[in-house]
Amino acid sequence: MTVHTGVLIVGASAAGLATAEALRRGGFGEPITMIGAESQAPYDRPPLSKQVLSGAWTPDRARLRSVDFLETLQLDIALGESAVTLDVASRAVQTDRRIITAEHIVIATGARPRELPGQSELQRLHSFRSLEDAVALRGDLCDAQRLVVVGDGVLGAEIAATSRSMGIDVTVVGPQAGLMESQLGPATARYLTELHEAQGVRTRLGAQVVGFDDAAGRVTGVRLANGDTLDTDVVVVAIGAVPATDWLSGSGLDVDDGVVCDHRCRAAEGIHAAGDVARIRDVTTGVTQRRENRTNATEQGIAVAADILGVGAPATPISYFWSDQFGTKIQVDGSISCDAEMSVLEGAPADGRFVAGYQCDGVVTAVLGWNMPKQSRRHRGRIGTTPSDVEGVA
Ligand SMILES: Cc1cc2nc3c(=O)[nH]c(=O)nc-3n(C[C@H](O)[C@H](O)[C@H](O)COP(=O)(O)OP(=O)(O)OC[C@H]3O[C@@H](n4cnc5c(N)ncnc54)[C@H](O)[C@@H]3O)c2cc1C
């Protein structure tokens, strides 16, 4: 069966939904079809490693929109339908059910978790990206005492904090010197590691995982390169995600750790990409960048809609992400490189509340807030200015 539509959005999550909503807000009256590989109605991922894993929210609360609201958008939504190939010239997507041709195609397929060899063969050894993953890990934690989190990035740190708050004995293993070091820089990563350790999380940092032990197909231990084994009941692997572009192989699109797009999120004539899957070229620097954060998914979805509608300037927003761990809200505007120079702008790390500025090559590249959301927002305007603007601020 072949069907034709105005806009086909592939991926029914944050970026895809933001595109659809912005199109309708902008007066787009043509049919919009949205397909999503998961059988769930669009839901939000940030609560999965926090409220859903802890049990504070039932899974339903993570839904992005109510059924009634989705109906007002008049979308033709097909869940549990996967795109399999894309023909750029005819703007045709072959799915596992049919062929859909469209005036505009929006690629919003996000990313999938990176896995370790042998991971999928063992029980109680989890990946973590979807609502299903969150429910499955919570189910296993409810009758477990020990959890090993493989991964010292944002997701690993959040899962560790949530699980520890549930009373689980948690060990985090990862190659970095501090938790989230590549996102926070060494100093703040050290504060975060201290926060985790003070709450009873065990850390095995600077460590490499080489395999798993099991008994009757159920994981029982994590083996480290130094010969140690961490005995455990449950393991979650959170070692990053890769853009979901497998279905685009052979399409002729430029795919290089994401769908490479210009500053308007255009990948080819009539084809855009948005969210975790998109690698966007910065209009001033020419550098391409893929951003895995929630705000970016919405902003790029809105930018794609504006381009389809023929309105609005290209979006080159400052990257922003947040993370909640042990009641601490961490917010980062801009990007912190490991060699960036940090200066505290307000508050004090020892008091558990501060705002820091980061400078690189004479320019402020990022502002970080640690339990100081309002103050952190106030300082974000410093990004792109020179260091003298950052120093000595009380
Ligand atoms: C557990 C977790 C916690 C997070 N917490 C935070 C946070 O605290 N702060 C923050 O800033 N960011 C956070 N993020 C990141 C943020 O959620 C993502 O950046 C955002 O979800 C990206 O949205 P997206 O729509 O681009 O991709 P996704 O949310 O990955 O959605 C892509 C959708 O496309 C579907 N799909 C994939 N392939 C196909 C195909 N071939 N055909 C059809 N459909 C397909 C997938 O099933 C999926 O539903 C978190 C992410 C996770 C996983």
The ligand as a MOL file (V3000), in Angstrom:
LIG
                    3D

  0  0  0     0  0            999 V3000
M  V30 BEGIN CTAB
M  V30 COUNTS 53 58 0 0 0
M  V30 BEGIN ATOM
M  V30 1 C 16.3580 8.2670 30.6230 0
M  V30 2 C 16.6750 9.6070 30.0260 0
M  V30 3 C 16.7080 10.7300 30.8460 0
M  V30 4 C 16.9830 11.9730 30.2990 0
M  V30 5 N 17.0390 13.0610 31.1260 0
M  V30 6 C 17.3140 14.2750 30.6020 0
M  V30 7 C 17.3860 15.4300 31.4300 0
M  V30 8 O 17.2320 15.3490 32.6560 0
M  V30 9 N 17.6360 16.6270 30.8470 0
M  V30 10 C 17.8130 16.7590 29.5000 0
M  V30 11 O 18.0590 17.8810 29.0160 0
M  V30 12 N 17.7520 15.6900 28.6780 0
M  V30 13 C 17.5120 14.4590 29.1940 0
M  V30 14 N 17.4590 13.3560 28.3790 0
M  V30 15 C 17.6490 13.5310 26.9240 0
M  V30 16 C 16.3260 13.8280 26.2110 0
M  V30 17 O 15.3070 13.0420 26.7340 0
M  V30 18 C 16.5080 13.5620 24.7080 0
M  V30 19 O 17.4430 14.4970 24.2380 0
M  V30 20 C 15.2030 13.6710 23.9360 0
M  V30 21 O 14.3230 12.6510 24.3400 0
M  V30 22 C 15.4450 13.5400 22.4360 0
M  V30 23 O 14.2190 13.5440 21.7840 0
M  V30 24 P 14.0860 12.9750 20.3010 0
M  V30 25 O 12.6440 13.1410 19.9390 0
M  V30 26 O 15.1240 13.5790 19.4350 0
M  V30 27 O 14.4780 11.4300 20.3750 0
M  V30 28 P 13.8520 10.2360 21.1980 0
M  V30 29 O 13.2490 10.7190 22.4600 0
M  V30 30 O 14.8970 9.1750 21.2500 0
M  V30 31 O 12.6650 9.7190 20.2530 0
M  V30 32 C 12.8810 9.1140 19.0060 0
M  V30 33 C 11.6900 8.2380 18.6940 0
M  V30 34 O 11.8430 7.7060 17.3830 0
M  V30 35 C 11.4660 6.3610 17.3700 0
M  V30 36 N 12.1640 5.6760 16.2770 0
M  V30 37 C 13.4710 5.3070 16.2240 0
M  V30 38 N 13.7410 4.7040 15.0380 0
M  V30 39 C 12.5800 4.6860 14.3490 0
M  V30 40 C 12.2030 4.2000 13.0600 0
M  V30 41 N 13.0820 3.6100 12.2300 0
M  V30 42 N 10.9090 4.3480 12.6690 0
M  V30 43 C 9.9980 4.9490 13.4830 0
M  V30 44 N 10.3030 5.4340 14.7070 0
M  V30 45 C 11.5710 5.3010 15.1310 0
M  V30 46 C 11.8720 5.8390 18.7390 0
M  V30 47 O 11.1110 4.7020 19.0950 0
M  V30 48 C 11.5910 7.0430 19.6320 0
M  V30 49 O 10.3400 6.9850 20.2270 0
M  V30 50 C 17.2160 12.1000 28.9040 0
M  V30 51 C 17.1960 10.9610 28.0810 0
M  V30 52 C 16.9390 9.7240 28.6460 0
M  V30 53 C 16.9250 8.5000 27.7430 0
M  V30 END ATOM
M  V30 BEGIN BOND
M  V30 1 1 1 2
M  V30 2 1 2 3
M  V30 3 2 2 52
M  V30 4 2 3 4
M  V30 5 1 4 5
M  V30 6 1 4 50
M  V30 7 2 5 6
M  V30 8 1 6 7
M  V30 9 1 6 13
M  V30 10 2 7 8
M  V30 11 1 7 9
M  V30 12 1 9 10
M  V30 13 2 10 11
M  V30 14 1 10 12
M  V30 15 2 12 13
M  V30 16 1 13 14
M  V30 17 1 14 15
M  V30 18 1 14 50
M  V30 19 1 15 16
M  V30 20 1 16 17
M  V30 21 1 16 18
M  V30 22 1 18 19
M  V30 23 1 18 20
M  V30 24 1 20 21
M  V30 25 1 20 22
M  V30 26 1 22 23
M  V30 27 1 23 24
M  V30 28 2 24 25
M  V30 29 1 24 26
M  V30 30 1 24 27
M  V30 31 1 27 28
M  V30 32 2 28 29
M  V30 33 1 28 30
M  V30 34 1 28 31
M  V30 35 1 31 32
M  V30 36 1 32 33
M  V30 37 1 33 34
M  V30 38 1 33 48
M  V30 39 1 34 35
M  V30 40 1 35 36
M  V30 41 1 35 46
M  V30 42 1 36 37
M  V30 43 1 36 45
M  V30 44 2 37 38
M  V30 45 1 38 39
M  V30 46 1 39 40
M  V30 47 2 39 45
M  V30 48 1 40 41
M  V30 49 2 40 42
M  V30 50 1 42 43
M  V30 51 2 43 44
M  V30 52 1 44 45
M  V30 53 1 46 47
M  V30 54 1 46 48
M  V30 55 1 48 49
M  V30 56 2 50 51
M  V30 57 1 51 52
M  V30 58 1 52 53
M  V30 END BOND
M  V30 END CTAB
M  END
